[in-house]
Amino acid sequence: QMHILMLSMYDSELSMIRLLNSGVKGFLKKNADPMELKAAIESVVETGFYYSKYVSNRLVNLIRSNQSGEPRLQKLTLSETEITFIKLCATELSYKEIAKQMQLSPRAIEQLRTDICDKLEVQTRVGIAMIATRHGFIF
């Protein structure tokens, strides 16, 4: 029942999806103009949501299909298992230790890593960790 307006330093597509999935009714970058912040608060109170033109455009582009016909949103949506794996990739744990912690087989972890690399369009564990940092999965 609570309407949440989030101020964030992250404005990536992954961050937007995570915020929407968590029930946030609107979000602004921390450096938003005070007048925009005021308008956002009023909008959330009056209509129940606030999305700037910039955010709205990015969300629409996520829904549109890419050249292969697959919606970008579908490609960027991550499961809780994938998010957990991404967070663990940014640690010093080996893949074997990550598998043990997640209670998965090493082969399942390898497939999970491959799937995530495909989704995030990165090649390595370092790439996964960089995405995790950039999009607020880890601090």
Phi and psi in degrees as a GROMACS rama.xvg file:
@    title "Ramachandran Plot"
@    xaxis  label "Phi"
@    yaxis  label "Psi"
@TYPE xy
-82.5286  135.564  MET-2
-94.9542  117.987  HIS-3
-106.913  127.203  ILE-4
-110.505  119.26  LEU-5
-100.298  131.964  MET-6
-100.799  127.622  LEU-7
-142.782  152.643  SER-8
-87.5935  -8.02386  MET-9
-100.185  133.673  TYR-10
-134.21  24.0567  ASP-11
-74.5593  163.618  SER-12
-61.8728  -41.0035  GLU-13
-61.1498  -41.5435  LEU-14
-63.4305  -42.6571  SER-15
-60.5996  -44.6377  MET-16
-62.154  -45.0537  ILE-17
-61.2672  -42.1218  ARG-18
-65.8969  -44.2654  LEU-19
-60.9668  -44.2355  LEU-20
-64.7034  -27.1468  ASN-21
-85.8715  -2.81474  SER-22
98.9792  6.18527  GLY-23
-64.6116  136.234  VAL-24
-92.4268  -7.54027  LYS-25
-179.85  158.724  GLY-26
-151.628  149.937  PHE-27
-134.234  154.677  LEU-28
-73.2092  151.071  LYS-29
-59.0869  -26.0406  LYS-30
-92.6588  19.6629  ASN-31
-62.319  148.049  ALA-32
-61.3879  139.645  ASP-33
-55.0497  -34.404  PRO-34
-67.5272  -36.7779  MET-35
-67.7832  -38.8278  GLU-36
-60.7507  -44.5671  LEU-37
-61.2674  -45.8073  LYS-38
-62.8516  -37.7389  ALA-39
-65.6413  -44.2051  ALA-40
-61.3909  -46.232  ILE-41
-61.9539  -40.727  GLU-42
-64.867  -43.1045  SER-43
-63.8697  -39.1158  VAL-44
-66.8333  -44.8442  VAL-45
-79.2326  -44.7326  GLU-46
-109.539  -16.3996  THR-47
93.7499  -0.741897  GLY-48
-159.014  163.12  PHE-49
-152.209  125.127  TYR-50
-138.223  124.478  TYR-51
-66.472  167.466  SER-52
-59.0395  -39.7752  LYS-53
-59.9695  -49.0685  TYR-54
-65.6902  -44.0647  VAL-55
-58.8018  -44.6444  SER-56
-62.0284  -41.7664  ASN-57
-66.4419  -38.3084  ARG-58
-67.5141  -40.3697  LEU-59
-61.6543  -42.5746  VAL-60
-64.6822  -29.6337  ASN-61
-67.3552  -35.2781  LEU-62
-76.403  -32.6817  ILE-63
-62.8224  147.889  ARG-64
-75.8949  148.495  SER-65
-86.5688  -170.661  ASN-66
-61.8392  -29.7324  GLN-67
-83.8639  -1.38375  SER-68
90.1511  -2.12661  GLY-69
-92.4229  127.479  GLU-70
-60.6296  135.34  PRO-71
-60.4552  -33.6593  ARG-72
-58.7863  -43.6564  LEU-73
-61.2787  -39.2199  GLN-74
-69.2882  -34.2605  LYS-75
-88.2656  -11.2378  LEU-76
-73.0623  127.102  THR-77
-113.746  142.097  LEU-78
-80.5186  167.022  SER-79
-61.4196  -37.6758  GLU-80
-61.8987  -43.3512  THR-81
-65.2962  -40.3866  GLU-82
-64.183  -42.6794  ILE-83
-60.0361  -45.4848  THR-84
-61.4787  -43.6101  PHE-85
-59.7028  -43.9627  ILE-86
-62.1501  -41.7739  LYS-87
-70.9715  -27.4779  LEU-88
-63.9169  -25.486  CYS-89
-86.6881  8.44079  ALA-90
-104.409  -178.26  THR-91
-90.0146  6.96394  GLU-92
-67.086  144.676  LEU-93
-77.4864  165.933  SER-94
-60.3608  -35.678  TYR-95
-63.8884  -41.2756  LYS-96
-69.2865  -37.3405  GLU-97
-62.8834  -43.0322  ILE-98
-59.3104  -44.543  ALA-99
-63.5069  -45.4122  LYS-100
-64.5927  -36.9339  GLN-101
-87.9073  -1.95675  MET-102
58.2366  45.4643  GLN-103
-126.49  160.442  LEU-104
-75.4597  154.694  SER-105
-56.8327  -34.6279  PRO-106
-66.1771  -39.7855  ARG-107
-65.0514  -37.5091  ALA-108
-65.3231  -40.9706  ILE-109
-62.5384  -41.2997  GLU-110
-67.4742  -39.8801  GLN-111
-60.9241  -44.5133  LEU-112
-60.6687  -44.2223  ARG-113
-62.0821  -46.1182  THR-114
-61.8106  -42.817  ASP-115
-67.3491  -41.8256  ILE-116
-59.9868  -40.1131  CYS-117
-64.5308  -45.8102  ASP-118
-62.9711  -43.0015  LYS-119
-91.1363  -3.28741  LEU-120
55.989  50.0109  GLU-121
-124.829  167.304  VAL-122
-108.139  -27.2134  GLN-123
-135.404  173.003  THR-124
-62.2844  -35.9485  ARG-125
-61.7949  -42.121  VAL-126
-60.764  -41.7739  GLY-127
-62.0119  -45.3467  ILE-128
-63.6512  -37.5383  ALA-129
-65.5558  -42.0368  MET-130
-62.5125  -43.5177  ILE-131
-59.1171  -41.7053  ALA-132
-70.6446  -46.6234  THR-133
-62.8576  -32.0069  ARG-134
-105.123  10.2607  HIS-135
82.2765  16.4802  GLY-136
-73.2282  -31.198  PHE-137
-134.083  158.988  ILE-138
